[in-house]
């Protein structure tokens, strides 16, 4: 590309898209190196409603690692499922 041509590069953060049973969606940009998910409002980055009894207070975390992300179950009662 010639030196006199300038452009702009826009980068979007990686996103976690949660789909709730009623069909509503919540989008969470994954900006931190570790994102914790569960029902506890004080110890999680994403606190899900207490009505979701299948989600543990400390359910899982998503870690950014070289080349991608890792999903870790934090000894939740019901486990973790990805894409179904």
matplotlib code that plots the C-alpha trace (Angstrom):
import matplotlib.pyplot as plt

x = [0.0, 1.4, 2.6, 0.1, -3.0, -4.2, -6.9, -8.6, -8.7, -11.6, -11.3, -14.2, -13.7, -14.6, -18.1, -20.0, -23.6, -26.0, -29.5, -32.0, -34.9, -37.3, -35.3, -33.7, -30.0, -27.2, -23.9, -20.8, -17.6, -14.7, -12.3, -10.6, -8.2, -10.6, -14.4, -16.2, -19.9, -22.4, -25.3, -23.2, -23.4, -20.2, -17.7, -18.6, -18.1, -21.4, -24.0, -27.0, -30.4, -30.9, -33.9, -31.6, -31.1, -29.1, -26.3, -24.1, -23.1, -19.5, -20.2, -17.5, -14.8, -13.5, -9.8, -8.0, -4.9, -2.5, -4.4, -7.9, -10.1, -10.6, -13.8, -13.3, -16.0, -15.6, -17.0, -20.5, -23.5, -24.7, -21.6, -20.9, -22.1, -20.9, -23.1, -25.9]
y = [0.0, 3.4, 5.6, 8.4, 6.2, 6.2, 4.0, 3.2, -0.2, -1.0, -4.0, -5.4, -7.2, -10.9, -11.3, -13.8, -14.0, -15.4, -16.5, -16.9, -19.3, -16.5, -15.7, -12.5, -12.1, -10.4, -9.6, -9.4, -8.1, -10.2, -7.4, -8.9, -11.8, -13.7, -13.4, -15.2, -16.2, -17.3, -16.2, -14.5, -10.7, -10.0, -12.5, -12.6, -10.3, -11.6, -12.3, -14.2, -14.0, -16.0, -17.6, -19.7, -22.5, -24.5, -21.9, -22.2, -19.1, -19.6, -21.5, -21.0, -18.7, -17.8, -17.2, -15.5, -17.6, -17.6, -18.0, -18.1, -18.7, -21.5, -22.2, -23.7, -25.2, -24.1, -27.3, -26.3, -28.5, -28.9, -28.6, -26.4, -26.8, -24.9, -24.4, -26.6]
z = [0.0, -0.9, 2.0, 1.1, 1.6, 5.2, 6.7, 9.9, 11.5, 13.8, 16.2, 18.0, 21.3, 21.5, 22.9, 24.9, 23.8, 26.4, 25.3, 28.2, 28.2, 27.3, 24.2, 25.4, 24.8, 26.8, 25.1, 27.3, 25.7, 27.0, 27.8, 30.9, 30.9, 33.2, 33.3, 36.1, 35.7, 38.4, 40.5, 43.3, 42.6, 44.6, 43.2, 39.5, 36.6, 35.2, 37.8, 36.5, 38.1, 41.3, 39.7, 37.5, 40.0, 37.5, 37.7, 40.7, 42.7, 41.3, 38.1, 35.5, 34.2, 30.8, 30.5, 27.6, 26.8, 23.9, 20.7, 22.2, 25.2, 27.8, 29.6, 33.1, 35.2, 38.9, 40.3, 39.5, 40.4, 36.8, 34.7, 31.7, 28.1, 25.1, 22.0, 23.3]

ax = plt.figure().add_subplot(projection="3d")
ax.plot(x, y, z, "-o")
ax.set_aspect("equal")
plt.show()
